[in-house]
Amino acid sequence: MGKVMVIGCGGVAGVAIRKCCANSRVFDEVCIASRTLSKCDALKAELEGRTETKITTAQVDAGNVAELTALIKREKPQVVLNLALPYQDLTIMEACLAAKTHYVDTANYEPEDTAKFEYKWQWAYREKFEKAGITALLGSGFDPGVTGVFSAYALKHYFDEINYIDILDCNGGDHGYPFATNFNPEINIREVSAKGSYWEDGHWVETEPMEIKRVYNFEEVGEKDMYLLHHEELESLALNIPGIKRIRFFMTFGESYLTHLKCLENVGMTSIEPILYEGKEIVPLQFLKAVLPDPATLGPRTKGKTNIGCIFIGKKDGKERKLYIYNVCDHQECYKETGSQAVSYTTGVPAMIGAMMLMNGTWNKPGVYNIEEFDPDPFMEALNEWGLPYRISENPCLVE
């Protein structure tokens, strides 16, 4: 049917590319582009002969608009799937505009020198993409991504209005290391060490990092400590889901992770401010990323399950209603299928589905949109087909 260019070749990209190759009726061709060509070539060598999808590779600097534009114009994909760093979202969007090519990502833009997570920079491209006749689909991972689809699906089929949303992200997996992150350490640590916030009664309420803790009993995982964080989908869902009074995001962390993180913070290793070392400027957090285990290598040693979903409270026909839509994913099953653990899997699969929605024209609306602004039904069907089946509880245990 068409060609997708995947920019990035880390753990999430590896899952998305494998899923594209398993979906050759939609993706005739995949171009894998990254700064490190050898990683692209290694994945191509692994997959060739096992798929009908044609695979090509390319080297590119995702921070260079001219280089990206030239590559996109040369390769002529119908969709660019951005699985690079969030710092590079805007340069890739600029290149897609210049080449008039659809764009999909899994995380919002954030400046490299400031831990600030906002959609305003990408939303500013709405008119440009609309005039160019192309679509930018923002946040097609799990959270953000599937959580937005769950919200749109709940509103469409179960509620007249949704008043409260709690997004719960539980990773019950154990990789055996004293300290490691299940996705890009630089992004993960910036996210969890930033101040928390939630949306309530039309404004943001800010909290100190890890200030608000709750305990929740997750199906197939058990009781876990979870902490309130700021997360980008809060911003878009607060605008796009009618009736919202409060929306919060919680993520689970173990004591070992939090203890190590605090120690690293105390000695300055999580700082994003450059320091001078032996005549060279280095960013402590980037150095830390280099010495921590690569998340892409955690697959074979990670055991346990993830449980990610949304609890909704709202009204239907004038009566209060509660609903929980969630997915449970097994780390080892994900590894057997794709060579990656479930955190990469739960992001890579929705990334492929989002690209598919644009590729086959199921979602066709020029402009810049968050995922909950489209019809959720075909995406929900695809989740069941491609390895992330959802579950629904109409009597969930609520979070205080």
C-alpha positions as semicolon CSV with decimal commas, in nm:
position;residue;x (nm);y (nm);z (nm)
1;M;0,000;0,000;0,000
2;G;0,273;0,248;0,088
3;K;0,611;0,336;0,235
4;V;0,690;0,451;0,587
5;M;1,014;0,612;0,700
6;V;1,100;0,538;1,063
7;I;1,343;0,785;1,216
8;G;1,523;0,625;1,508
9;C;1,650;0,275;1,575
10;G;1,623;0,222;1,951
11;G;1,403;-0,019;2,145
12;V;1,068;0,140;2,055
13;A;1,165;0,179;1,690
14;G;1,272;-0,186;1,680
15;V;0,924;-0,293;1,789
16;A;0,747;-0,055;1,550
17;I;0,962;-0,164;1,255
18;R;0,904;-0,532;1,327
19;K;0,530;-0,468;1,346
20;C;0,538;-0,273;1,017
21;C;0,714;-0,567;0,855
22;A;0,450;-0,804;0,996
23;N;0,188;-0,577;0,839
24;S;0,318;-0,586;0,482
25;R;-0,030;-0,548;0,332
26;V;-0,018;-0,187;0,456
27;F;0,357;-0,122;0,464
28;D;0,507;-0,227;0,130
29;E;0,836;-0,065;0,223
30;V;1,012;0,058;0,537
31;C;1,307;0,295;0,534
32;I;1,497;0,288;0,865
33;A;1,684;0,614;0,920
34;S;1,910;0,701;1,213
35;R;2,232;0,877;1,302
36;T;2,394;0,534;1,350
37;L;2,364;0,351;1,017
38;S;2,510;0,027;1,154
39;K;2,210;-0,020;1,386
40;C;1,972;0,026;1,091
41;D;2,168;-0,220;0,878
42;A;2,176;-0,479;1,158
43;L;1,797;-0,466;1,197
44;K;1,752;-0,486;0,820
45;A;1,976;-0,796;0,807
46;E;1,775;-0,958;1,087
47;L;1,437;-0,898;0,920
48;E;1,512;-0,953;0,552
49;G;1,387;-1,288;0,428
50;R;1,125;-1,300;0,703
51;T;0,894;-1,035;0,561
52;E;0,742;-0,929;0,230
53;T;0,812;-0,566;0,320
54;K;1,109;-0,413;0,138
55;I;1,358;-0,263;0,385
56;T;1,605;0,015;0,311
57;T;1,832;0,210;0,546
58;A;1,975;0,560;0,561
59;Q;2,196;0,772;0,782
60;V;2,051;1,106;0,891
61;D;2,094;1,374;1,154
62;A;1,741;1,423;1,289
63;G;1,837;1,768;1,412
64;N;1,922;1,893;1,062
65;V;1,615;2,013;0,868
66;A;1,790;2,036;0,530
67;E;1,936;1,686;0,562
68;L;1,602;1,540;0,671
69;T;1,412;1,717;0,393
70;A;1,652;1,589;0,128
71;L;1,619;1,233;0,261
72;I;1,237;1,244;0,275
73;K;1,217;1,388;-0,078
74;R;1,455;1,121;-0,205
75;E;1,283;0,826;-0,036
76;K;0,926;0,955;-0,091
77;P;0,748;0,786;0,203
78;Q;0,377;0,847;0,256
79;V;0,432;0,871;0,633
80;V;0,728;0,965;0,853
81;L;0,721;0,792;1,192
82;N;0,934;0,991;1,435
83;L;1,083;0,765;1,702
84;A;1,389;0,983;1,763
85;L;1,440;1,209;2,066
86;P;1,165;1,456;2,163
87;Y;1,416;1,740;2,113
88;Q;1,403;1,662;1,741
89;D;1,025;1,676;1,690
90;L;1,022;2,025;1,543
91;T;1,303;1,969;1,294
92;I;1,131;1,653;1,170
93;M;0,797;1,835;1,146
94;E;0,968;2,112;0,946
95;A;1,113;1,854;0,708
96;C;0,774;1,684;0,667
97;L;0,621;2,022;0,583
98;A;0,888;2,092;0,321
99;A;0,839;1,745;0,169
100;K;0,457;1,747;0,216
101;T;0,461;1,415;0,403
102;H;0,238;1,293;0,690
103;Y;0,400;1,293;1,035
104;V;0,351;1,070;1,344
105;D;0,529;1,080;1,682
106;T;0,492;0,928;2,029
107;A;0,599;1,213;2,259
108;N;0,567;1,590;2,254
109;Y;0,850;1,828;2,181
110;E;1,066;1,942;2,469
111;P;1,363;2,180;2,455
112;E;1,695;2,009;2,519
113;D;1,800;2,264;2,779
114;T;1,471;2,282;2,973
115;A;1,261;1,999;3,122
116;K;0,939;2,149;2,988
117;F;0,666;1,925;2,847
118;E;0,411;2,126;2,646
119;Y;0,230;2,087;2,315
120;K;0,232;2,459;2,230
121;W;0,536;2,433;2,004
122;Q;0,377;2,160;1,792
123;W;0,025;2,304;1,800
124;A;0,174;2,618;1,644
125;Y;0,211;2,418;1,320
126;R;-0,165;2,354;1,280
127;E;-0,228;2,608;1,004
128;K;0,091;2,519;0,814
129;F;0,007;2,148;0,802
130;E;-0,354;2,220;0,709
131;K;-0,245;2,445;0,419
132;A;0,003;2,181;0,304
133;G;-0,275;1,918;0,302
134;I;-0,090;1,681;0,534
135;T;-0,156;1,541;0,882
136;A;0,059;1,549;1,194
137;L;-0,057;1,289;1,446
138;L;0,084;1,371;1,789
139;G;0,136;1,120;2,068
140;S;0,077;0,777;1,914
141;G;0,250;0,571;2,183
142;F;0,073;0,426;2,487
143;D;0,083;0,722;2,722
144;P;0,040;0,952;2,546
145;G;-0,143;0,763;2,273
146;V;-0,356;0,468;2,370
147;T;-0,465;0,657;2,682
148;G;-0,613;0,924;2,451
149;V;-0,780;0,659;2,236
150;F;-0,925;0,495;2,549
151;S;-1,062;0,837;2,652
152;A;-1,221;0,904;2,313
153;Y;-1,364;0,550;2,307
154;A;-1,510;0,585;2,657
155;L;-1,672;0,915;2,563
156;K;-1,812;0,779;2,237
157;H;-1,958;0,456;2,375
158;Y;-2,008;0,492;2,752
159;F;-2,049;0,858;2,857
160;D;-2,226;1,179;2,767
161;E;-1,951;1,362;2,953
162;I;-1,639;1,258;3,142
163;N;-1,563;1,450;3,461
164;Y;-1,261;1,269;3,608
165;I;-0,976;1,072;3,449
166;D;-0,696;0,895;3,634
167;I;-0,428;0,749;3,407
168;L;-0,240;0,465;3,579
169;D;0,091;0,340;3,438
170;C;0,219;0,033;3,620
171;N;0,537;-0,150;3,526
172;G;0,553;-0,464;3,736
173;G;0,863;-0,590;3,557
174;D;1,196;-0,678;3,719
175;H;1,516;-0,649;3,512
176;G;1,747;-0,752;3,794
177;Y;1,967;-0,441;3,789
178;P;1,997;-0,217;4,097
179;F;1,909;0,080;3,872
180;A;1,806;0,104;3,507
181;T;1,533;0,274;3,307
182;N;1,293;0,093;3,076
183;F;1,311;0,364;2,811
184;N;1,562;0,634;2,716
185;P;1,728;0,723;3,051
186;E;1,771;1,087;2,956
187;I;1,398;1,130;2,888
188;N;1,284;0,906;3,174
189;I;1,488;1,079;3,443
190;R;1,398;1,429;3,320
191;E;1,032;1,329;3,337
192;V;1,027;1,178;3,685
193;S;1,254;1,436;3,849
194;A;1,043;1,728;3,723
195;K;0,765;1,882;3,931
196;G;0,432;1,703;3,914
197;S;0,104;1,861;3,811
198;Y;-0,258;1,780;3,744
199;W;-0,552;1,960;3,584
200;E;-0,839;2,056;3,814
201;D;-1,129;2,298;3,771
202;G;-0,978;2,472;3,471
203;H;-0,621;2,525;3,593
204;W;-0,295;2,346;3,669
205;V;-0,208;2,241;4,024
206;E;0,167;2,196;4,066
207;T;0,330;1,954;4,312
208;E;0,683;1,875;4,418
209;P;0,844;1,571;4,249
210;M;0,700;1,250;4,394
211;E;0,499;1,448;4,651
212;I;0,170;1,262;4,598
213;K;0,180;0,887;4,648
214;R;-0,099;0,631;4,624
215;V;-0,108;0,251;4,651
216;Y;-0,310;0,059;4,392
217;N;-0,379;-0,311;4,340
218;F;-0,315;-0,379;3,970
219;E;-0,462;-0,686;3,801
220;E;-0,197;-0,955;3,737
221;V;0,069;-0,738;3,905
222;G;-0,047;-0,676;4,262
223;E;-0,016;-0,377;4,496
224;K;0,227;-0,108;4,383
225;D;0,328;0,237;4,502
226;M;0,247;0,497;4,238
227;Y;0,330;0,865;4,221
228;L;0,164;1,164;4,057
229;L;0,365;1,303;3,763
230;H;0,306;1,563;3,498
231;H;0,241;1,393;3,164
232;E;0,177;1,555;2,829
233;E;-0,158;1,395;2,751
234;L;-0,313;1,576;3,048
235;E;-0,282;1,899;2,850
236;S;-0,457;1,777;2,535
237;L;-0,723;1,565;2,708
238;A;-0,822;1,859;2,928
239;L;-0,903;2,047;2,607
240;N;-1,049;1,771;2,394
241;I;-1,266;1,569;2,635
242;P;-1,580;1,766;2,730
243;G;-1,682;1,794;3,094
244;I;-1,337;1,739;3,247
245;K;-1,310;1,860;3,608
246;R;-0,988;1,680;3,700
247;I;-0,731;1,467;3,521
248;R;-0,426;1,306;3,684
249;F;-0,140;1,075;3,584
250;F;0,023;0,819;3,815
251;M;0,326;0,597;3,751
252;T;0,463;0,315;3,966
253;F;0,819;0,313;4,099
254;G;0,999;0,071;4,327
255;E;1,200;0,175;4,633
256;S;1,532;0,078;4,473
257;Y;1,466;0,303;4,174
258;L;1,369;0,600;4,390
259;T;1,664;0,554;4,629
260;H;1,916;0,543;4,345
261;L;1,750;0,836;4,169
262;K;1,769;1,048;4,486
263;C;2,137;0,966;4,530
264;L;2,209;1,059;4,168
265;E;2,016;1,385;4,210
266;N;2,207;1,468;4,528
267;V;2,544;1,441;4,353
268;G;2,429;1,635;4,045
269;M;2,417;1,347;3,797
270;T;2,060;1,421;3,682
271;S;2,137;1,784;3,594
272;I;2,080;1,904;3,238
273;E;2,308;2,205;3,289
274;P;2,640;2,166;3,104
275;I;2,959;2,152;3,310
276;L;3,321;2,191;3,203
277;Y;3,527;1,872;3,244
278;E;3,888;1,854;3,120
279;G;3,826;2,134;2,877
280;K;3,504;1,988;2,737
281;E;3,141;2,072;2,805
282;I;2,937;1,771;2,914
283;V;2,580;1,737;3,040
284;P;2,574;1,515;3,352
285;L;2,244;1,349;3,256
286;Q;2,376;1,261;2,911
287;F;2,687;1,110;3,070
288;L;2,466;0,911;3,307
289;K;2,268;0,782;3,010
290;A;2,592;0,655;2,856
291;V;2,687;0,448;3,162
292;L;2,342;0,305;3,242
293;P;2,218;-0,016;3,074
294;D;2,070;0,047;2,729
295;P;1,690;-0,009;2,759
296;A;1,703;-0,204;2,431
297;T;1,915;-0,470;2,609
298;L;1,670;-0,529;2,897
299;G;1,434;-0,761;2,707
300;P;1,591;-1,099;2,786
301;R;1,622;-1,028;3,160
302;T;1,294;-0,846;3,232
303;K;1,017;-1,057;3,384
304;G;0,670;-0,957;3,499
305;K;0,388;-0,753;3,347
306;T;0,275;-0,400;3,274
307;N;-0,077;-0,273;3,343
308;I;-0,164;0,064;3,189
309;G;-0,506;0,222;3,159
310;C;-0,756;0,494;3,243
311;I;-1,022;0,516;3,512
312;F;-1,315;0,736;3,410
313;I;-1,596;0,890;3,614
314;G;-1,869;1,076;3,430
315;K;-2,235;1,083;3,339
316;K;-2,457;0,887;3,105
317;D;-2,827;0,976;3,074
318;G;-2,795;1,194;3,385
319;K;-2,652;0,916;3,604
320;E;-2,297;0,878;3,736
321;R;-2,094;0,607;3,567
322;K;-1,748;0,457;3,628
323;L;-1,527;0,273;3,379
324;Y;-1,173;0,135;3,362
325;I;-1,012;0,056;3,026
326;Y;-0,667;-0,099;3,046
327;N;-0,413;-0,338;2,895
328;V;-0,197;-0,600;3,062
329;C;0,123;-0,693;2,881
330;D;0,381;-0,963;2,962
331;H;0,750;-0,866;2,931
332;Q;0,868;-1,212;2,832
333;E;0,597;-1,260;2,571
334;C;0,693;-0,926;2,418
335;Y;1,057;-1,032;2,414
336;K;0,978;-1,361;2,241
337;E;0,791;-1,176;1,967
338;T;1,004;-0,866;1,912
339;G;1,324;-0,893;2,117
340;S;1,211;-0,606;2,342
341;Q;1,051;-0,572;2,685
342;A;0,693;-0,456;2,733
343;V;0,767;-0,086;2,787
344;S;0,913;-0,064;2,435
345;Y;0,639;-0,294;2,303
346;T;0,350;-0,092;2,444
347;T;0,490;0,220;2,273
348;G;0,607;0,062;1,946
349;V;0,281;-0,116;1,863
350;P;0,062;0,199;1,885
351;A;0,325;0,389;1,685
352;M;0,281;0,141;1,400
353;I;-0,099;0,157;1,431
354;G;-0,095;0,538;1,415
355;A;0,119;0,528;1,102
356;M;-0,123;0,270;0,957
357;M;-0,425;0,494;1,028
358;L;-0,268;0,767;0,811
359;M;-0,123;0,532;0,552
360;N;-0,453;0,362;0,468
361;G;-0,657;0,683;0,494
362;T;-0,866;0,569;0,792
363;W;-0,772;0,897;0,959
364;N;-0,755;1,170;0,697
365;K;-0,768;1,525;0,829
366;P;-0,503;1,782;0,729
367;G;-0,358;1,974;1,023
368;V;-0,198;1,893;1,359
369;Y;-0,403;1,671;1,589
370;N;-0,372;1,477;1,911
371;I;-0,480;1,118;1,889
372;E;-0,806;1,159;2,083
373;E;-0,935;1,395;1,811
374;F;-0,989;1,102;1,571
375;D;-1,247;0,821;1,566
376;P;-1,115;0,571;1,823
377;D;-1,293;0,260;1,695
378;P;-1,050;0,149;1,420
379;F;-0,753;0,206;1,651
380;M;-0,917;0,000;1,927
381;E;-0,979;-0,283;1,681
382;A;-0,614;-0,267;1,571
383;L;-0,494;-0,289;1,933
384;N;-0,668;-0,626;1,963
385;E;-0,526;-0,742;1,630
386;W;-0,166;-0,634;1,683
387;G;-0,089;-0,750;2,036
388;L;-0,232;-0,500;2,287
389;P;-0,584;-0,625;2,363
390;Y;-0,780;-0,401;2,596
391;R;-0,997;-0,495;2,893
392;I;-1,294;-0,311;3,040
393;S;-1,417;-0,303;3,399
394;E;-1,742;-0,123;3,483
395;N;-1,683;-0,139;3,859
396;P;-1,322;-0,031;3,911
397;C;-1,148;0,045;4,236
398;L;-1,105;0,424;4,238
399;V;-0,795;0,626;4,331
400;E;-0,832;0,868;4,624
